[in-house]
């Protein structure tokens, strides 16, 4: 079987592994390689690299690959390119339709179907396979069992896999291995992602591990795979191996830095400061790269962890072993990294902080009635914590940034700002009240005043209004928290200047706090509405 047939049969993992170690030289393999990079790794391909001419080529393989590349780059409207292959091999025609479906573009599928019915050159014969498959795409209630049997009779691994993926994405039933060979990496990859979307984290990691072993991973699945591995207790044990494997598989150097950042973060959480610092040095180029939307947050994590390593070098005494009374569990977004492994006085006890990270979690995720990945990761972590151990929750700063969350929603005119603040904080704390039943001691950390410049993408337009919003979020969060009988760690009072932004005393970088702020818990820890420490 040649490489083009392997590509049609969804053996892109095998091909990707091959192209990683042997640079393709002929035009077909170059085109296949580009298609893989665009589709599965979202690589930016310049016009020169995609100079494959589908309008003049006599090779329908090149036409097909060029159309796929354009679809992968988001050029869905170029139906002259897509239509050029609809008169070609039926498998090619079907794969384009399936790829459109994968993007959720049902209207585009209907346009193609209309084209198929309006021109004799495009008409579908009754004995062709398109009709049952197209009906499957557009009819959610269709029974897939006959379709899969039919596809098996024509012995097309590609079509069977695609049909199973469609079934997978429409059903909560993920017991699909009985339909096909367990060694099919493409199917393992799709099942792993489906399990992840269904919040079955342990099972998802198992399937994605299998897929990755055969190089059936791509940029989206790597992010889901490593994020789940980092943010679940059951995933951490194999994180190092997953990071190594993902780094080898990535054809994009910049993405390798993002991959390594997962291990840097975990090394910091686990108290392996030397390894964290060594990894930071090895990936120092990440600091110099221009800011991009797709990896901005991981770049911020990288810079943050570098700053934490620098802080550790100068303040090792707060990390060194002292006789302590136990631990305090810190769970939240990136702000939970600052207290990690430090030892400090907390309500008259000497405690050591243990961090459980959920990347990107917001109050909104927990306030929202709908299911979401962040909420499920939070509940998964909470379920495994000792309820007798004090709990500190560091969530809310992301909700309070100028370019997302509460302020952005208000600026878009969705609701009055005060209503958004009240609804978000109320629903967030009500969720915690329900799901933290039985925990002996709970403390909510407030939102620090912003230490970043309110310029560029972080320009709130109304600076005074934005800074007042952060103040109001803290007021409401504190009052509601204390009413519930919980503690409130008032980092806003600790960090705010007379102008409403950072006083530069406690910020480690523009967003995050110095670990030493927890050494001052007696100053900023509140337990009653009079704001007096008790």
N, C-alpha and C positions, 0 to 999 in steps of 0.2 A: 504494500500500500504506500503510495507516494505521499509527500507532505501535504499536498492540497486535499487529498482524500482524508487524511488525518484531521485536517482543519475542519472539513465538513462534518466529520464524525465527532466533533467537540473534543478532540484530543489536544486542545491548546496547551494543557499543562505539560504534556510530553514535548510539544514543539517549543514551548517557552524554555524549558530546561535545555533543549538542544541549542537554541539560539543564544542562550546565555554564555555558552562555552565555545560555540563555533559561529562566527559572524557569517550570515548568509551572503552569497555572492551573486546568484542568478536573480532575475527580476521577480519571478514567482515567489521565491522564498523571502526576498526583501519585502514584497507586498504583504505576504502572510505575517511576517515579523512586525511590520508597521500596524497591521490590523490588530494584532494581539496587544501591542503597546497602547494603542488608542482605546480599544474596547475594555481591556481588563486592567490596565494600569493608568488610564487617563493621562497618558503622556502628551505633552504639547508637541505636535508635529508641525513643522513649518511647511509652507507651500512647496518648497523645492523637494522635500522628502515625499510629498504626496503628489508628485507630478505624473501619476499614472493616468493615462488618457483612456477613459471609458467610452468616449465618443468616437475615437478612431481605431481603438484596439480591435484586432480580429480574434483575440483570445478572450473567451467569455469568463475565464477564471479571473483575469485582470479586471474586467468590468465588474464582476461580483465583488471582488476585494475592494475596489475603489468605492463602490456604493456603500459597503459596510464601513469603510473608514470615514466617509462623509457622515453616515448616520452616527457613528461613534463620536464625531466632533460636534454633534448637535445640529447638523444641517438636515433636518427632517423634511423641509419644504422642497428639496430638490428632487422632485419626482421624475424629472427627465432622466436623472441618473438611475433611480430605482426602477423606473419603467423599462429602461434599457435591458435589464436582466429578467424581467417578468416573462419574456418570450423564450428565455433560455431554459436550462435544466430545471425540472420541477423542484428538486431539493433546494437549489439556490433561491428560487422564488419563495419557497416556504420559509426558509431561514430568515429572509428579510422581513416577512410578515411576522414571524415569531419575535424578531428583535424589536420591531415596533411595539408588539404587545408587551415585551419586557419593560419598555419605557412607559407603559400605560397609555399609549397613543391609539385608542380605539377609533377615533375619528379618522386618523390617517389610514388605519386598516380598512375602514369602510370605503375610503377613497380608492384604495387599490382594488377592493372587491368590485366597486362600481366600474373601474377601468377594465377589470377582468370580464365583466358582463357586457361591456359596450363595444367591444372590438373583437372581431372574429379571431384575430391573432392571439388574444389573451383568454379566450373562453375556456372554461374548465370542462373536460369531459366527465361524464357521470362516473366513469370507472377510476378517475384520478383520486388522489388522497386529499386534495386541498379542501374539498367540500366538508367532510367530517371534521377536519381540523379547524377550519375557519368557524364552523358552527360551534365547535368546542370553545373557541376563543370568545365568541360573542354570546354564548348561552351558559350562564353560570350553573344551571341545574342539569346539564348534560351528564349522562353516565359515561365515564371515561374507560370503563373496563373493555368494551368492545373496540374502542378506538385503539387502545394499547395492543390488544390482540392483533388487530389489523396491521398496525405498524410493525409488529414483530414478524408478520408473514413476509414483509418485503425486506426484512433483514437490514434495516437502517438503524444503527446504533444512535446516530445523531437525532433522528426523528423520534425514536422511543424516548431518549433522554429529554428532549424538548417537551414532549407530551407529558412526561412525568413531572417536569418542572411546572408546567401549567397546572396540572392536578395538585401539585404540592402547594402552589401559591393560592389556590382557591379552597383548600381544605385544611382543617386542623389535624387531620390524620396524617401522621408522618411515617407510618409503617410501610414504606415504599420499597424497602430492600427486596421484598418478595417478588417484585416485578422485574428485577434486573440484577446483573452481576454486582456483587458487593465491591469489586475492585474498580468500578468505574469512578474515576476521580471527579469527573464533572458532577455526577449525581451526589457524591459525598459532599462536595462543595455547596451545592444547592440545598441539600438537607441541613447541613450545618448552619447556613444562613437562615433557613426557615425556622429551625429550632431557636436560634438567637432571637429572631423576631417574635417568637412565641414564649420568650423568657425562660426557656429550658437551658440554662447556662452550662450545666455540667455536661449534658448530652451534646450541646452545640460544640463545646470544646473537643469532645471525642471525635465528632464527624469532621470538624475542620482540621484536626490533627491528621486524620487519615488523608484528607484531600491535600494538605500541605506536603505530606510525605511524597506525593507524586507531582508536586509543583502546581496543583490546581488551587492556587490562591491568587488574589488580585488586591488592588489597593483597598476597596471597600471591605473585603473579607478580612484582610490583615488588620484593619482598624478594629473591626468587631471582635476578632480573635484575640488580639493583644489587650484591648480595653477590658474584655471580659476576664481575661487571665489575670490582669493587674487588679481588678476591682472585685474579685470574688475570692474568698478563702480557698476554695477548691481549685482555683486556677493558678494561684501563685507558685505552687511547687514546681511547675514545668515552664514558668515564664522565661527563664534563661534560654532553654532549648528552643522555645518558640521564637524568641527574638533573633537568635542566631539563624534559624531556618528562614525566617522572613527577610532578614538582611541579605542572605545569599540569594534569595529568590527575586528581590527587588531589582529591576533594571534601571531604576532612577536613583542617582546618588543622593539627591536632596531627601527623598523618601527614606533612605537608609538612616539619615540623621533623626528623622521622626521616629523610626522604629527603635533606634538605640535609646531614645528618650524614655520610652516605657521602662527599660531596664534601669536607667539612671534614677527615675522616680522610685522604683521599687527598692533599689539599693539604699536610697536615702531612708525610706520608711523602715527598712529592716535594720538600719543602723550600720550598714556597711559603707562608711563614709569614704574610705580609701578607694573602693571600687567605684563609687559614685563620682568621685573627683577624677579618677583615671578616665572613666568613660566621657566625662565632660571635656577633658583635655583632648581626647581622641576625636571628638566631634565639634571642636572649636569653630569649624567652618560654618556651622549652623548659625552662629552669631552674626556672621558677615553677610548672610543672604538677605535679599530684599524680603519685606513682609508680604506674604500671600494669604488670602482669606482661608484657603483650604487647610493650612497647617499653622495659622497664626497662634492658636491656643497652645499647641505643642511647643512652638518656639518660645512662648512666654514661660511655659513650664521649664524648658531648658535653661533659660536665663535665670529664672527663680531658683532652680536647684543649684546652679552655679553660685548664686549669691548665698544660699544656705550653706554650701560647702565652705565658702569663704568665711562666713560667720562662725561655723564650727571650728575652723582652724584657730580663730582668735578667742573663742569662748568655750573651750573644751570642758571647763569645770562644770557647766550646767548639764553636761551629758554624762559625766563620770558617775560611777556607782556611788550611791549614798544609801544608808539604811532608810528604806521607805516603807510606807504602810500599804503599798499596793499600787494599783494602776488606775488611770483614768482613760477611758476609751474616747478617742476623738474621731468623729465620723463627719464627712462633708466633702466639699470640693477642694480646690487647691489650698485654701487657707488651713486645712487640716494638716498640711505638711510642716508648718512652722513649729508647732509644739512637739512634733514627733521625737520620741526618745529623750526629751528633756525632763528634768526632775525639778519639781517646784512645790511650794506650799499651796494647798487648795483646801479651803475650809478646815484649817487647823490640822491637816494631814500632809505628809510628804508623799507625793505621788509621781509616778513615771507615766508619761503619755504614750499611748499606743494608738497609732493612726490607721484608720480604714478609709481609703480614698474612693470617691465616686467622681470620676472626671466630668466636669461640666454640670453637675446637679444644681438645680435652682429651687427656690421656694415654689415657683410655678409648677415644676414637675410633680411635687407632692400635693400642691393645692388643686391641681387639675383632676377632675373626676375620672378622666379616661386613663386607661393603662398606658404606661410608657416604660422604656428601658430603664431610665434613671430611678423611677419609683420601685421597680422590681429589684434592681440592684440594691437599693436602700433596704427594702424589706428582707432581702436575702442576707444582708450583713447583720441587720438588727436581730434576726432570728438566731444568729450564732454567737451573740454577745452574752456575757454573764450579766444578769439583771442587777446583781448586787454591786457591780463595779460602777463608779460614777461615770456619767455620760456627758460629753460636751459635743454639741452639734454646731458645725461651722458652715452654714448655708445662707445665702442671701446676697452676697456681694455681687454676683453675676447679674441678679435681677435688678441691681441698682446702678448699672453702668449706663453711660449716655447713649450707646448704640444698640442696646437690647433691653428686654425686660420691661419694667414698669414705665420708665421714661419714654422709651421708643413707642410703646403702646399708647401712651397719653398723647405724644406728639402726632401720632397718626389719627388722632381724633376718635379713637374707638370708645373711650369713656372718660369721664372726669377723673383727673389725677388722684384726688382724695379717695374716690370710690375704688379705683384700681389698687391703691395702697391697702385700703381696708380689706377688700375682698381677697387679695393675695395673702396678706399676713394672717387674716382670720382663717382662711381655708388651710393654709400651711400648718398653723399651730393646732387646728382641729384634727388634721390628719395625724400629727405627732401625738396628740392626746389619746387618740384611739389606738394607735399602734405601738405606743411606748408604755402601755399598761403593765405595771409590775416592776418597772425600773425604779430603783430606790432613790436615785439622785440624778436629776436632769438639769443641765445648764445650756442655755441658748446663747451663742455668741452674736453680738450685734454686727453692724456694717461699718467698717472704718471709713473715715473721710477720704476722698480720693487723693492719691499721691501722684497720679499721672496728669499730664498736661491736657487741658480741655481744648485740644486743637485737632485739625484734620478729621479723621474718621471718628474721633472722640469729642468732637465739638458739639455740645448739646444745643447750640443756637442761643438758648436762654440760660446763661451761666448761673445767674442768681436763682432762677427757678429750679434748676437742676440741683444745686447744692441744698436748697431748701427741701427738695424732695427726699434727699438722703437723710436729712434731719428728721423729717416726718416719718419716714419708714422706721427709723430707730426709736422714735417716741412711741409709736404704735406697737412695735415689736416688743419693746421693754414692758410697757404697761400690760399688754396681753399675757406675756410670759410670766410676769410676777403675779398676776391675778390667778394663774394656773398653779401657783405655788412652786414654780421652778426658779432656778437661779438665772441671772442675766449677766454675761460678761460684756461690759460696756466699753467696747473698743472704740466706739465713736467718741465718747467723752475723752478717751485717752489720746486720740489722734487729731481732733478737730482744732483748727486755728480760728482766730476771730473772723476770718473771711469765709469760713465754711469748708475750706479745703484742708489738706494735711498740714500739721504743724512741724512735720519733718523729724519728730522725735522718735517715732516708733516704726516708721515704714522702712522695710528692707529694700523694696523697689516701688514702682508706681502703684502696685496693687496690694502687695502682701506685707505682713507684719514681721518684725524681728521676733525670733523665738524668746528673747529676753522679756517680752511683755508679760509672759506667763509667770515670770518670777515676781511680778508686781500684782498678782491676783487680788491681794487684800485691798488694793486701791480701787480696782475697777469691777470687782465682783459684787453684784447687788442681789439682795434677797427680799427687799420690801419696797413699797412705793415711795417711802421717804428718802430713798437713795442712800441709806446708811448701811454699812456692812454690819451684819449680825453674826 
